[in-house]
Amino acid sequence: MHFLRIIAIFSSLGVFLQALPLRDFRTKDLASDRFHDLAEIRITKGDGDDHNNDGTGGYLDFQFKNGQCTDWADARYFELTGHHIDWSGDASSWPRKARKSTGWVVSERPQVPSIIVIPPRAQGTGSPGHVAIVEEINSDGTVYTSNFNYNGGPYKKTFANFHTDDGVYFIWHE
């Protein structure tokens, strides 16, 4: 079975669509050096049901609708906890903004679920930094995360392990 990924390219001349074989878009599981076909990547609950924000099989509730890591972190955290963030901005600004928001905790200790904030240019991130959702805490102290736009483009969902080094923060709602 062949899956296609449709890529829309927007320009001043209009919208162009390109169909590409999905099997060519793969992501690496950093913990085990395994590669996953994106057609096979799906976050599931322990009961095997697809995740959604209301338990009915619907879609994630994306506030920002920009396909960036911040969009995923907010939507996935809301799906898991029922709490949207009440700030916006680059990932590097999230700890400061969370500290100013009622009910939010900023810590250097990981928790499941929480939002990990990785500083700019650390662990493969760019100048805005990166946020992701902590799905698991690994036995070696690293965290297994779900992400948008980490080593890829907007709306690209991947999974990655991150170290909990200095400068890495975790945010959750009490």
VMD Tcl script that draws the C-alpha trace (Angstrom):
set ca {
  {0.00 0.00 0.00}
  {1.39 3.39 -0.94}
  {0.55 6.49 1.03}
  {0.92 9.94 -0.42}
  {1.74 13.13 1.37}
  {0.37 16.25 -0.23}
  {2.51 19.34 0.17}
  {0.99 22.72 -0.58}
  {3.41 25.41 -1.63}
  {2.01 28.91 -1.27}
  {3.47 31.75 -3.26}
  {2.41 35.01 -4.80}
  {1.63 33.02 -7.95}
  {-0.87 30.74 -6.25}
  {-0.98 27.37 -4.54}
  {0.90 24.39 -5.92}
  {0.30 20.83 -4.77}
  {2.87 18.10 -4.85}
  {2.24 14.46 -3.99}
  {5.20 12.65 -2.49}
  {5.44 9.05 -1.29}
  {4.98 9.15 2.48}
  {7.39 6.28 3.03}
  {10.23 8.62 2.03}
  {9.54 10.83 5.04}
  {11.00 9.02 8.02}
  {11.95 10.04 11.51}
  {14.61 8.52 13.72}
  {13.89 7.19 17.19}
  {16.98 8.58 18.92}
  {16.80 6.07 21.77}
  {17.23 3.00 19.63}
  {18.44 4.22 16.23}
  {15.23 2.84 14.72}
  {13.55 4.60 11.87}
  {9.78 4.90 11.70}
  {7.71 5.47 8.61}
  {5.55 8.50 9.37}
  {2.55 6.55 8.10}
  {3.02 4.28 11.11}
  {3.57 6.96 13.74}
  {0.53 7.53 15.89}
  {0.27 8.39 19.54}
  {-2.18 6.09 21.25}
  {-3.59 5.81 24.74}
  {-2.98 2.67 26.74}
  {-6.33 1.35 25.50}
  {-5.21 1.69 21.88}
  {-7.64 4.49 21.01}
  {-6.43 7.44 18.99}
  {-5.82 10.55 21.05}
  {-8.10 13.51 20.75}
  {-9.05 16.40 22.95}
  {-12.45 15.14 24.05}
  {-12.28 11.36 23.91}
  {-14.68 11.10 20.97}
  {-12.24 10.41 18.14}
  {-12.01 14.07 17.12}
  {-8.96 16.11 16.29}
  {-6.49 17.95 18.49}
  {-7.52 21.50 19.42}
  {-4.82 23.65 17.81}
  {-5.02 27.24 19.13}
  {-2.29 28.72 16.99}
  {-2.77 26.73 13.77}
  {0.80 27.40 12.64}
  {2.33 23.91 12.71}
  {5.18 24.98 14.96}
  {6.41 23.21 18.09}
  {4.42 25.64 20.23}
  {1.22 24.67 18.40}
  {1.76 20.97 19.10}
  {2.82 21.49 22.72}
  {-0.30 23.47 23.52}
  {-2.73 21.17 21.66}
  {-1.24 17.93 22.98}
  {-1.01 19.25 26.55}
  {-4.66 20.31 26.34}
  {-5.54 16.85 25.05}
  {-3.83 15.22 28.03}
  {-4.89 17.63 30.77}
  {-7.70 19.90 29.60}
  {-5.47 22.99 30.05}
  {-4.47 25.29 27.19}
  {-1.55 27.61 27.77}
  {-2.55 31.26 28.13}
  {0.51 32.80 26.47}
  {2.18 32.73 23.07}
  {5.62 33.41 21.63}
  {8.85 31.57 20.92}
  {9.65 28.50 22.97}
  {12.48 30.28 24.79}
  {9.97 32.72 26.34}
  {7.65 30.04 27.75}
  {9.24 29.58 31.22}
  {9.09 33.33 31.92}
  {5.50 33.59 30.68}
  {4.38 30.46 32.54}
  {5.76 31.86 35.81}
  {3.50 34.91 35.34}
  {0.41 32.78 34.62}
  {-1.85 31.51 37.39}
  {-1.71 27.79 38.07}
  {1.40 26.97 36.04}
  {4.55 25.41 37.51}
  {8.04 25.79 36.03}
  {10.57 23.22 37.23}
  {13.91 21.66 36.32}
  {12.44 18.24 37.14}
  {10.50 16.31 34.48}
  {6.95 15.15 34.99}
  {4.51 13.24 32.76}
  {2.70 14.98 31.21}
  {4.56 18.26 31.00}
  {5.93 20.65 28.42}
  {9.70 20.49 28.03}
  {11.41 23.75 27.07}
  {14.82 23.38 25.43}
  {16.90 26.55 25.15}
  {17.97 28.03 21.81}
  {20.66 26.10 19.94}
  {20.74 23.25 22.48}
  {20.17 19.60 21.59}
  {19.58 20.39 17.93}
  {17.15 23.28 18.37}
  {17.21 26.56 16.49}
  {17.32 30.14 17.70}
  {13.72 30.17 19.06}
  {14.38 27.11 21.25}
  {11.94 24.20 21.26}
  {8.96 22.91 23.22}
  {7.56 19.39 23.19}
  {5.41 17.12 25.31}
  {7.00 14.71 27.77}
  {5.32 11.37 27.07}
  {7.66 9.23 29.21}
  {10.66 9.57 31.51}
  {13.30 7.05 30.47}
  {15.28 4.99 32.97}
  {18.47 6.94 32.11}
  {16.80 10.25 33.05}
  {16.21 11.45 29.50}
  {12.65 12.19 28.42}
  {10.76 10.71 25.46}
  {8.77 13.45 23.74}
  {6.25 14.06 20.99}
  {7.04 17.08 18.81}
  {6.07 19.25 15.87}
  {8.75 20.89 13.75}
  {11.79 19.32 15.42}
  {14.36 18.62 12.71}
  {11.65 19.05 10.13}
  {9.10 21.46 8.83}
  {5.80 22.71 10.16}
  {3.21 20.05 11.03}
  {5.85 17.31 11.01}
  {5.21 15.14 14.07}
  {8.21 13.25 15.42}
  {9.34 11.61 18.62}
  {12.69 12.35 20.25}
  {14.61 11.83 23.48}
  {16.06 14.88 25.19}
  {18.50 15.31 28.07}
  {17.39 17.25 31.12}
  {20.52 19.43 31.18}
  {20.94 22.89 32.67}
  {18.67 25.37 30.99}
  {15.96 22.79 30.24}
  {12.65 23.47 31.98}
  {9.40 21.60 32.42}
  {6.03 23.32 32.61}
  {2.74 21.90 33.84}
  {-0.55 23.08 35.26}
  {-1.31 22.37 38.93}
}
mol new
graphics top color blue
foreach p $ca { graphics top sphere $p radius 0.5 }
foreach p [lrange $ca 0 end-1] q [lrange $ca 1 end] { graphics top cylinder $p $q radius 0.2 }
display resetview
